[in-house]
């Protein structure tokens, strides 16, 4: 039976790489991103895809994503990948504009929880229901300039652990993918050469194995 995944932030970087990997494995996909043109390019190269451009902080957009997955038979996997740094480069906490800090927490914490709430009824009906939240080493290590993003990812990590306790029949994973050659990484280091970072495709096998093997809920680092 074909499985269905909802992936946010799927227009580029790791989200797009995961979409390609899951599509190759035969999954149906519901993809989201703020940038519609980039999302269309990704979707055009895949099969069995519903692409819906929008912002994950928007209530109606999240409802569209959940409804699209339901029409495909219900979500078996939710990948909360969409993220924001709050600035480029990310500002120090002492200077972090509060509206940008609020947006950082809305995108990285509140939106994933809100989308999870909408998709949970579908995941509970799946024999392999799972939530995959993208984390960061900044969630566990203190780096100058990464206070807003790191605090938000730490909050998402903790929410993941709580959800795993509350939904023992599901898998709930929080995964640090490592430093990758992505647009987000470039925004963190504007003007710097990040070509030494591995491409997102290099960690896709780890994620596919995690999903296929249904490892225990918990926090993982992609290797």
C-alpha positions, 0 to 999 in steps of 0.5 A: 500500500502506498504511503503518504508524507507531508513535507514542509519547506520542500522547495529546496535544500533538505526538504527537496532532497527528502521529497526526491528520496521518498518519491523514488521509494514510491511515496505519495507527497504533499509538499509545502514551501513559501516560494511557489516557483521553486516548489513547482520546479521540485514537484515537476520532477516527481510523481504522485505529488500535491504541491501547495505554496504557502506559509506554515504559520498561516492557519488556512494553509496548514488546513489545506496541507492536512486536507490534501493528505487526507484525500490521498488516504491519510498521512503516514509521515509528517516532516516538519522541515520549514525553518527560519533563522530570524536574520542573515546573519542571525542576530545576537540575542541582545540585539534580536528584534522582537518581531523577528524573534517571534517569527523564529518561534512561530515558524520553528516551533508553533507551526510544526506543533499546529500542523502536527495537531491537524495531521495527528488523526491521520497518523493515528490511523496509520500502521506506521504513523510518524512525525519527523522534526528537523533539529540542529546542533544549535539546539544543544550547543551554545553558539554566538549568534544562534540564540534565537534559532537554537532556542526555538529548535531546543523547544521543538526537541522538547515538544518532540519528546513530550509528543512521543510520551503522549502518542506511544503508538507513533514514532516521533523523531527529532533529527539534527541533519548536520551542516549542509550546503543549503540556502539556510546555511548560506543565510547564516554565513552571508558572503562566505564560501560554504562549498565545503559542506556536504549536499543535502542528498548525502544524508537522505539515505539516513532519513530513508533508513530511519523511516523504513526501519521505524526506529524508536522515538528519540533524537538522532544525528544524521550520519 
